[in-house]
């Protein structure tokens, strides 16, 4: 028998992935990270977790999931969560939010604190830092940005601040020159965020479903964009409830274009363009 044929399952795939396996994955990622995977994600889950089976040398999804359940808090749990976390981002994504942020931080008392709670690979927190610098006309604005994510791999990329040049293609020439260093030699085609910008941001891992959040004080703005779409309504409501004491009375909460927080909680009221502030009841 051909070894490559022997390694294939009856479905023609490398590993058997049953509906029971898929149901277990959905339950485990929901309990660990609050991510609600739809039935349509079957192939995506197989593709991403098959890599983990190869990396660990485990021959079946059943054995892999059994091992995970017996190793709570292990590095593989982190890898499992990272594999199922979707990271789609860009510099100044949903551009209409940044003029609103500029106006807001110019009028609030200093120092100013902002929390980006889904940092991904860093484009969003660096966009916030650029906005702060431009708002105050300084590379040292009175602004501190906390950037968190459950995925430790993307956090490492964010902290490094190194990107392919095409990632900053849509930025103005002035922004490119002021906030990025162009790579040369073996770094040709790459750019690196300037240290002045990096110093404005503290990157740290955080699970929005975690028992405690490593945060202190209150924020002038919280960016929680395109995160809630992965959670069901009860989970959304629980997270939004935890945001309330972390916001200053006039703080702003920024959501993604396809998210509506009013269906999940009455603690916030909509200001417009997916920007919220604390409602009278919430404040």
DABELZI-V55412 format. One record per helix or strand of 3 or more residues. SS is the DSSP state (h for helix, s for strand). FROM is the first residue (numbers start at 1). TO is the last residue. If there is no record, write none. Layout:
SS,FROM,TO ; SS,FROM,TO
This chain:
h,3,6 ; h,19,33 ; h,39,56 ; h,61,69 ; h,75,83 ; h,96,107 ; s,112,116 ; h,123,136 ; s,143,149 ; h,152,160 ; s,162,164 ; h,165,168 ; h,173,179 ; s,180,182 ; h,185,187 ; s,190,193 ; h,195,198 ; s,201,205 ; s,219,224 ; h,228,230 ; h,233,244 ; s,247,255 ; h,261,263 ; s,268,272 ; s,275,278
